[in-house]
């Protein structure tokens, strides 16, 4: 059942620290009598820690900080000092030795042993850690461990590397503690596990950050948070800088919507300690709102906290939470259309999200599977081009019946280069292909034509088509392309002026040469398709590989360009593998393959659907 605090003003959920609200109520009464009063944070037990904290407080005042901020900074230092600091261990030893010398009944042998071990590990962990581990195996060491285990166990083998969690205390259910400032007490987070070289074994919330930068190591509010601008309201200007993170989830798939909230194409993973997070809508969050209501009702308390009349309730609650050591706010999924999100007011360490292969994709060769560099290049192009990017996450299984239906559709498709819709689609394909090519060049990728032998004949430089993928995915970032001029269409009779006039893909790319030779748009398309269609996800060149290369590359074009791109890839490859020569072509060498007749036209709309089939 709910309990009512002594002030009668607040209702707190059972299990919360009722002393916090009581202290606040008493402090509020005192503030009404004497608005200039202040209660300093209680002194720490250790003399050394207190001296250092007091120095921080004085330094903050000397630099122009307010008394409240100075007290809070000193208190935070004390809290952090408890997690891992030679001062805390030295304080513990000094306190217990004084108690032993004076016969104080509070003398604690366990605390003395803990402090001694902590001091040794803090000063010289590389020597002390093995000694502590060896000592723990002796009779004396077991006694020490027995004493220490009254509060926590001595733990794992990582102590040899100086990273051991030697002593821990259970703090999951520890109550919130008040810190007294000039306007009363505010809730404090449960302290981190204390002990020698303690690395808190705490629960974390996994988060994911999306950015337009590819080389982030942390999300820093001071570099990427809410930046003041002339378009922001006074309330927004008063808010603390923050970084926006989503709880661990898949990549955003709709840039039309995500651009509105600044989601970038590159994904990073991080984690935030749960003890530093307040969840909006939780009883803990309600406690802060109650305290905010108390402050907002008293002008003197508003002034003491530095709040202004235009500060929103959210701004005030956030500042209270930060003052209490809660450095992040979590919004459950029902609060946002993009899933659960976290706002952090301090930097969060990040690592790049690991690339995963397409679901169901065969991974027998080193060139199969995802390539981060090419995936990044694709994401960057799509973001710059402001085209919604919905890459497939699953490997397509080739359906022979669908392949035959597409082959029949290609066979029946008329050659209509003069059709305005065809011209529009092929013009879009040419333009967008050149844009993708420029994106690859900016990322350091280069291309060249197949070499020629001494007789002037084209020589295939690759023993296997996968060797081309290995080359472009390697450190050299390069790949060779079979030239369009060496064979175009089914008979390889060459390119005529009429063909060039009819097909934008056959035009020359201005000011572009490979090895001194002019480059056609179709050469660029072959290069870009091999990079973004085949190499990006590591799919092959037989029927299934071509199907997945079409699906991967199709996602990088606008709907208009997709129609021409589908004719040039899925249409021609389906005719090759499932058309009149399909059975022989599926296992034939390149020189024995019968290629599809070159036609300029558009296939039925159902062919653009990965699972599409003609109406019965």
N, C-alpha and C positions, 0 to 999 in steps of 0.2 A: 504494500500500500504506500502511496506517496506520503512523505513526511514534510512538515512545514518548518522552515528555518526560524530561529528565535525572533527575527525581525518581523515575521508575519507578512513580509513583502514577497518572498520567493517560495517557489515549490520546487524541490529537487528530487530527482529519482532516487529510490533506495539504492544504497551502495556508494553514493557520492560522499565526498568529504564534507560533512556538515559544518566542521569548524571553519572552513573557508568562507562560507556564507555568514556565519556568525561574526567572524572577524570583520568582514566587509560591513555588516550592519553597524557594529560598534564604531568602526572607522568613519562611517558616514555620519553617525551622530556627532562624533568629535569634530568632523569637518564643518558641520553646521555651526558648532560653537566657536571654532577657531579655524577658518579656511586656510591659514598659513602654516598649520601644523604639518609635521612630517614624521613618519616612523621609519627609521632605517632598517634595512635587512638585518636579521640576527647575525651575530658574529659566528664565523665557522669555528669548529673545535680546535683546529690546528693553528698554531701561532704563525708558521711560515705562510700557510695559505691565506690567513687573515691579512698579513702584511702585504702580500702580493695583490689581494683584492682591494685593499685600501689604497694602494698605489694606483690601481686602475681607476678607482673612483675619483681620486684627486686629479689624475691626469685628464680624465674626461671633463671635470669642472674647469681645469686650466685651459682646455681647448674650446671652452664656450658652451659645453653641454649643460643641460638642465640638471637639477638635483635628481629628479626622477630618473632620467636616462643614466646618470652616473651610478645610482644605486642599482638599477637594473643590470648595467654592464658588469658591475662588481659581482652581483649575484650569479649572473650567467657564467662568469669565470669560475666561481666556486663549484657550480654544477659540472662544468666541463672538466675541472680539475679532478673531480671525483672519478671520472671515467678512466683516465690514464695520465698520471703526472708524477714525477719524482717527489713533488712537494707533499702530495697526499700520503705517500708511503713514509716519507721522513717525519711528517706530522704524527702519524700513527705510532712510529717508534718512539719519538720524543715524549709523547703524551703517556704512553705506557711505562716508559722508564721512570718518569717523574712520579707516576702513581706507585710504582714498585718501591722507589726510594723513600716515599713518604708513608708507605703502608696503607695506601688508599685501598678501600675494599673494592673499588671499581677496576682494579688492575685486572687485565685480561691477557692471559698467556697466548691465546689464539690470535688476538689482535696484534700482539707484539711479533709473533712469528710471521703473520701475514705481512706486516709492515717491513720486517727485515728482508723477507723474500722479495717483496716488491721493490725495495730500494736497490737490492743487488741486481735484479733483472733490469731495472730502469737505467742503472749506471753502466752495466756491462753485460747485456743479455747473452752475447755470444759465449761468455765464460760461465755465467751463472745458470743459464738454462739447463745445460747438461748436468750440472751439479745438482740442481733441484730435482731433475728427473731421477738421477742416481740415488739421491737422498730418500726419495719417496719409496724406494724399494727396501730400505733398511728398517730396523726396528724403531730407531729414533724417528726416522722420517714418517713411519706409519703412525706414530703417536702424534707427530705434528699434523699429519693429514687428518687424524681423528679429531684433533682439536678444531682444525679449520672446517671440518665437515659439519660442525654444528651450524655453520652459516651457509656453507657451500662446499662442493667437492673440488679436489685438485683434478684437473682434466688432462687433455690429450697429448699425443706424441709430438704434435707440432711445436711443443715447447723447445725442442732442440733447435729449431730455426729462429727462436726468439719471438715467435708469434703466438705463444700459447695463451690460452685463457685459463690462468692458474686458479683464480678464485672467482666465483660468481655468486651472486645472491639472487634469489627469486624476487622479481619486481613486477611481475605481470599484474598482481592484484594490489600493488602498493597504492595508498590513497594519494590524491593530489595534495600538494603542500602550498600554503600561502606565502607570498612574498609581500612584505608591507611597504607600501609607498605612500606618498603624501595623500592619496585618495583612498587608501585602504588596501585590502588584500585582493589578489587576483589568482585564479587557479594556476597551478604549476604542473607540468607534465611529470609523470612518474620518472624518477631518476634512472639513468642508464645503469646496467649491472655494474657493481663496484668490485674492485679487486685488483690484484697484481696484473699488470699488462692486460687488463680486461679489454677484449674486443667484443662488444655487446652482441650476444647471440639473440638478436631481436627479430621479430616478425617485420617483414618489409612489404610494401605495396609495389608490385611491378608496374612500371609506367612506360609509355612509348611517346617519343617526341618526334615530330615531323618538321623538317627544315628545308630551306632552299640551299643550305650549305652542306657540302659532302665531308667535311673534315672536322666535325665537332667532337670535342671530348667532354664537354659539359654544357648544360643549359644554364646560362647565367642571366638572372633578371637585370643586372646592370648593363648588359650588352644587347639583350634581345627582348626585354620586357616591355610593358606598356610605356611608350615614350610620349611625353607631353607634346601637344600640338595645338595650334590655334582652333582646331575643330573640337577639342575636348571641353567638356563642361568643367566648372570649378570642382564639382564633386569628383569627377574622374581624375582631375589633376591632383587631388588630395590622396588618391589611392597609392598604395605601395606598389613598386615595380614587382612584376611576377612573371613566371614562365608557365606556359600552358602545356599540360601533358595529359595524354589519355591513358586509361588503364590498358594493360597489354592486350592488343587486339590486332586484327589484320590491317593491311595497308588501306588507306583511303582509296576509294574507287570512283569518286565523282568529283572531279576538280571544278565543275561548274558551281557546286555548292561549297566545297571546301575552301575555295579561294576567298570566300567571304569572311572566314575566320582565320585565314593565314596559314592553312595547312600546306606544308611544302612536300616535295616528292620523295625526299630521302628520310629514311626511318632509323631511329635510334632507340635503344633500350636503356632503361635505368631503373632505380629502385629508391623508395623513400621509406625511412623507418616509420613504422605505424605509430609509434609513440609520439611522433612529431606532427601527426595529422589529426585535424578535427573534421569529422564528417558532418556536412550540412544536414540538418534535420535530426541529429542524434541528441540524446539527453545532455551530452557534454556541450554541444553547440547551443542548446537552449540555456544552459547555465551562463554562457558568455552573453547571450542576448538579455538575460535577466540583469546581469551586472551592467550592461550597456544602458538598459532602461533606468537603472538607479543613477548612473552618472549623468545621463541626459536630462534627468529631472532636476539637477542641481547646477546652476550656472557656475558656482565656485569649483565644483568637481570637473565640469567641462573645461574650465580655464586651466585647472591643474594638469589635466591630461593633454592640453594643447588642441582640443577639439574646437571646431568652428560651427556656426549655425548651419552652414551649407554642407557639412559632412553628412553623408548618408549613413543609415544604420549599418549597412555592410562595411563601410569604411571603418566605423568605430569598432565594430565587432572584430574585424581583421586586426586592428592595432592592439586590441586587448589580447587576442590570441597570440600575436607575435611577442608581446611583452611577457606573456606567460611561457614562452619557449616553443609554442606550436608554430612551426614554420611552413605549414602547408594546409590547404583546405581541400577536402574531397567532396565532389558533387556526384551523388549516385546517378545511375543511368536515367532515372525518371526525371532528372532535372535538366537534361540536355539531349537534343536529338542525335548527338554523335557518340552516345555511350558515356559511361562513367569517366569523369575527368578530375584531374588534380591541379590546383594552382599552388606553385611553390614560390616562396619569397626568398629563398636562398639557392645557390647553385646546386645542380644535380649532376653527378657524374654520368656520362653516357658512353655507350659502345654501339657500333653499327649493328643493326638488326641482321642476323644471319640470313643469307639467301637460302631458300628451300627449292628443291626441284619441283617440276610439275607433278601433281598427284598421279601415280600410275605410270610414270615415265621409266622406260628401261635405262639402266645406268651401267652398261657393260664396259664402256670406253671412258678414257680420261677426258675426252672432249664432250661427253654428254653431261647434262646437268646445267645449273645456272652459272652465269658469269657476271660477277658484280659490276665490273667496269662497263660492260655493254648494257646491262640493265640500268645502271645509273645514267648512261648517255641517253637511253630511251626516255627515262623519267624526266631528265633535264630538258630534252627537246619538247616533250609534251607540255611541260609546265610553261616553257617559254612561248610555245605556240598557242597556249591557252586552249588546248583541245582536251576534252574529257578523256581520261585514260582508264580503260577497264581491261587490263591484261588478264588472260585466262590463267587459272591456277591448276588446271587439270589437263592431262595429256589426252588427246583425241584418239580413239580407236577407229581405224579406217573401216568403214562399212562398204563392202564391195557393191551392194545394191545401190547405195547412194552414189558411189563412184561411177557406176554405169549410167545412172540417171544424169549426172552432171556431164559425163562424156557425151551422152545423147543430146543434152541441151547445147553443148558447145558445137557439136556437129550441125545442129539445126540453126544455130545463131547466124544471121546474115552479116555480111561484111558491109557496115554502114558508116564509113568515116565521115560522111557529110551530115549525118544526123546531129542536130544541135545538142541533144542530151549526151551523145557519145563524145562530141567535141568538148563539152563542159567537163565530163568525167575524166577524160584523158588529159585535159589541161590542168585539172586539179591534181591528178596523179603526178604529172611532171613537176609542177611547182612544189608540192609537198615533199616529193622525193629529194629535190635539190636542197630543201630546208633540212631534211634529215642528214644529208651528206655534209652540210656545213657543221651540224652539231657533232658528227663523228670527227671531222677535221679539228674542231676546237678541242676535242678530247685527246688529240694526238694520233688518231688513226689515219693511215695512209694506204693507198691502193695503186696497183700497177697492172699492166696487161700481161697476159701469158707471154713468155719469151718466144723467140723464133730460133730454129736451129740453123746450121750453116746453109741449108738449102732454102731458107726463108719460110719454112713451114712452121705452123704453130706447134709448140711443144708443151705438153701438159707437165707442169712442175711438180704435181702432187701424185704420189703413189696411190693415195686414197683421198676421196673428198673430205674426209675428216682431218686430213693434214692441213687443209685450208682453214678449218675451224681452229685447229691447234695454233696455227700461225697468227691469226687475228686475235685470238684470246691470250697469246703469249706477251712477253714483255715488249716485243717489237711492234705490236699493234699494227700489223700490215697484212695484206692479202692480195693475191693476184686474181685477175678477172679475165675470162674468155672474151675477146673483143667482139662487139656486135658486127663490125664490118667483116669479120672473118667468116661469118655464116649467120644469116638471118632467115627465119622461117623454116619451113619443112624441107625445102630443096637446097637451101644455102646459096641461092643464085645471086645474092647481093642486094644492096639497097639502091632503089631508083629515086629519082627526083620526085616522082609522084608519091612514093611512099613517105618521103620526108614531108611533103606538103600535107599529107593526110594524117600523119601521126606525130604529135608533139614529142613523143618519146624518142624519136629519131633525130631530133635537132641537136646541134652541137652546143656544148656548155661553154658559154663565153669565158675566154681567158683561162681555160682549164686544159692541161695536158698531163698525160701520164707517160713518163719516159720519152718526152718530146712529141708524143702522138696526140692529136685532138681527141676529145672525149665526148661521146654522145650521152644524152640523158638516159638512154637505155643501158649504157655501160654503168652509169652511176646507180641505176635501179638494181642491176645485178649485184653490185657491191653492197649497197644498202640492204637489199633483201637477204643476202648471205649473212650479213652482220646481225641485223635486227630480227630476221626470220629464223635463221638456222643457228648461228653462233651464240646468240643471247641466251637461249635456253638449252643449247646443245642438242638439237634434233637433227636427224640424218637427211638423206637425199632420195630414199626410196619412197614408196607410196605413203607410208605413215609419216615419215619425216617431212615430206612436202606438205601434207595436210596440216601438220602442226606449225610448220613455218608460215603457211598462209594465215592460220588463225592468230599466231603471235604478231605478225607484221600488220595484218588487217587492223588490229586495235590501235595502230599508230596513225591511221588516216581518218580524215573526215568522211562522213557517209557518202558524199559525192565521189571522192577519190576512191573509196572502197569498191565501187562498182567496176571501175576500170582495172583496179589492182586485182580483183577477183577473176576477171577474164584472163589477165596475163599470168596468173599463178594457178589458182585452184581449177579454173576451166581447162587450161592447157595441160596441167599435170594429170587431171582426171582422164582426159582424152588419151594421154600417153599411157597411163597405167590400166585403164579400164575400157578404152575404146577398141576399135577394130584390131589393133596390134598389141593390145594390152597384155595378153598372156606372155608373149615373147618379150615385150619391153620390160616387164617387171624384173627380169633376171639378166637382161642384155647389158653388154658393155656399152659405153657411150657411143663408140663408133658404129655399133650395130643397132642403135636405138632409132625408131621412127618417131620423129617429133611431130607435134600437132601443127596443122596448117595455120599460118599466121593470119589472123583476122582481127579487125577493129570493130568491136561491137559490145553490147551489154547483155549479160545473162539474166534470166528471170530472177526476181527478188528472192525466191526461196533458196537460191544458191548461196546468198550471203549469210544464211543462217547455218552455223556449224552442224545443226541437227536437222536441217531442212530437207524436205522431200517434195516432189511435185504432187499436186492434188490428184487423187485417183480419178 
